[in-house]
Structure formats: C-alpha cells, structure tokens
Amino acid sequence: MIKIVGIGPGNPDYILPIASKEIESAKFLVGGKRALKTFAKEGQQTFPITSDIDSVIRFISEHNDNLCVLVSGDPGFYSLLDIIKSKFNDSEIEVIPGISSLQTAFAKINLPWHHATLLSFHGRTPGNRELEYEKNKILGILTDGVYHSKKIAEVLQDFNWDKNSQFIVFERLSYEDEKITKMTLEEAKNAEPISHGVIIVF
Ligand SMILES: C[S@@+](CC[C@H](N)C(=O)[O-])C[C@H]1O[C@@H](n2cnc3c(N)ncnc32)[C@H](O)[C@@H]1O
C-alpha cells in the first residue's frame, strides 16, 4: 500500500496521531529533505523528493509495500497526490489527511475560511475568474519563488483589487521562526518579495 500522509504545516505538534502512527510503522519513507529529517527513524529507508519526479515515482513503484509519501499540509490540496493517482490504481493508495498551510494561516488570524477562494500560484497560475475582485471576496493563496508576494500583489491589482486591501503573508507557519506580515496590497507591491509562504487577501 502507498500511503500519502499529510504532515501539516511542518511542526510535529500539528500532525494527526494517525499520521504519526503510519509514519512510524512504515518501512519506506518518501518526502522532502526537511520532512525526512524531522520524521525518519533508524531502520527506515528514505528517498528524497526533488524536481526529478520520475525517479520518485520509480522508487515508489519498486517499494510500494508499507511505504509512506510525506507531503506538506493536506494531500488533497496541491500535493503529489495528483501525479501518484495518475500512475497507480486507486486500490493501491490510501490518503491520510493533514492540516493545510492555508487552514493554519486562517486560524492564525481568527478568520473563517468557509467562504474563501483557495488558489495556488505554486508552479501554476489560477484562472481569471478566481482572481477577479468581488465584494467580500477572501483569497487564500499558495506562493512559490516565481509568484512571490510582490508579483501576486501586482497580478491582483490588474484584477481590480483595491490598493488598500488587506494583504497578509505567512512564512514558516508552525515553526519557531514563523513570521506574519500584515500589509496593504499597495505596500506588498513595494515591499521586498516574500516567497514560499501563504497569503490571505480581503
Ligand atoms: C506544494 S504546495 C503544498 C500545499 C500543501 N498540500 C498544503 O495543504 O498546505 C507548497 C506550498 O505550501 C505552502 N506552505 C507549506 N507549508 C508551509 C508553511 N509551514 N508555512 C507557509 N507556507 C507553507 C507554501 O505556499 C508552499 O509553496
């Protein structure tokens, strides 16, 4: 069985007990370097996830018994799950949920997210309709090195978001050096770019 396990935003305090149990009892662990450093125990064979996804898939198919793939946040929200589902039968896969980075960010500012539009700029660009300003719209956004805070602020202005909109950037959520920067959209356009965090805009 290939278990795709959500490890939450990163700090082990945020991982579900069932996810910890699955990780502890696995023979093979596949994950980012930071996740493997945090969770791998002696005796477990590990394989790091890099941009060479073909070799990750090869490792999974050659060791697909008692294997956990560790993904950040929740597996159902922009993770390796899509690719793994395209390569293996559903009966070979089990998903263990985790707390998404965006869930964590909304909790940090006490803001409900049931009406939020959740988007990813991580290796992709959302559709125009998702980005377009609407009254009372709340955006939750994943970033990456290309689409960082400054670039996203510029894109949103093109989609009619007001320059005084709240623009909150969350970096290294759940870690000791977690940082939350509250700006307006205009300030974000002029500030140093922040990448690899999440952003809430309203
Ligand atoms: C491949 S996506 C994975 C999203 C993940 N499945 C989730 O539910 O949060 C990676 C992106 O998640 C966000 N992310 C993950 N962990 C984070 C954290 N601890 N603090 C801030 N952003 C985080 C960043 O936007 C990063 O570029």
The ligand as an SDF file (V2000), in Angstrom:
LIG
                    3D

 27 29  0  0  0  0  0  0  0  0999 V2000
    3.2460   22.0210   -2.9700 C   0  0  0  0  0  0  0  0  0  0  0  0
    2.3610   23.2110   -2.0460 S   0  0  0  0  0  0  0  0  0  0  0  0
    1.6820   22.1490   -0.8420 C   0  0  0  0  0  0  0  0  0  0  0  0
    0.4430   22.6710   -0.1520 C   0  0  0  0  0  0  0  0  0  0  0  0
    0.0020   21.7410    0.9650 C   0  0  0  0  0  0  0  0  0  0  0  0
   -0.5370   20.4970    0.4410 N   0  0  0  0  0  0  0  0  0  0  0  0
   -0.9760   22.3460    1.9370 C   0  0  0  0  0  0  0  0  0  0  0  0
   -2.0880   21.8170    2.1310 O   0  0  0  0  0  0  0  0  0  0  0  0
   -0.6220   23.3490    2.5630 O   0  0  0  0  0  0  0  0  0  0  0  0
    3.6730   24.0250   -1.1790 C   0  0  0  0  0  0  0  0  0  0  0  0
    3.2510   25.4030   -0.7170 C   0  0  0  0  0  0  0  0  0  0  0  0
    2.5400   25.2840    0.5270 O   0  0  0  0  0  0  0  0  0  0  0  0
    2.7690   26.4430    1.3070 C   0  0  0  0  0  0  0  0  0  0  0  0
    3.3050   26.0050    2.6080 N   0  0  0  0  0  0  0  0  0  0  0  0
    3.5080   24.7320    3.0250 C   0  0  0  0  0  0  0  0  0  0  0  0
    3.9500   24.7040    4.2930 N   0  0  0  0  0  0  0  0  0  0  0  0
    4.0200   25.9950    4.7060 C   0  0  0  0  0  0  0  0  0  0  0  0
    4.3770   26.6250    5.9410 C   0  0  0  0  0  0  0  0  0  0  0  0
    4.7860   25.9280    7.0170 N   0  0  0  0  0  0  0  0  0  0  0  0
    4.3230   27.9780    6.0220 N   0  0  0  0  0  0  0  0  0  0  0  0
    3.9180   28.7170    4.9570 C   0  0  0  0  0  0  0  0  0  0  0  0
    3.5590   28.1710    3.7620 N   0  0  0  0  0  0  0  0  0  0  0  0
    3.6030   26.8330    3.6440 C   0  0  0  0  0  0  0  0  0  0  0  0
    3.7110   27.3430    0.5080 C   0  0  0  0  0  0  0  0  0  0  0  0
    2.9180   28.2130   -0.2650 O   0  0  0  0  0  0  0  0  0  0  0  0
    4.3980   26.3420   -0.4110 C   0  0  0  0  0  0  0  0  0  0  0  0
    4.9320   26.9630   -1.5590 O   0  0  0  0  0  0  0  0  0  0  0  0
  1  2  1  0
  2  3  1  0
  2 10  1  0
  3  4  1  0
  4  5  1  0
  5  6  1  0
  5  7  1  0
  7  8  2  0
  7  9  1  0
 10 11  1  0
 11 12  1  0
 11 26  1  0
 12 13  1  0
 13 14  1  0
 13 24  1  0
 14 15  1  0
 14 23  1  0
 15 16  2  0
 16 17  1  0
 17 18  1  0
 17 23  2  0
 18 19  1  0
 18 20  2  0
 20 21  1  0
 21 22  2  0
 22 23  1  0
 24 25  1  0
 24 26  1  0
 26 27  1  0
M  CHG  2   2   1   9  -1
M  END
$$$$
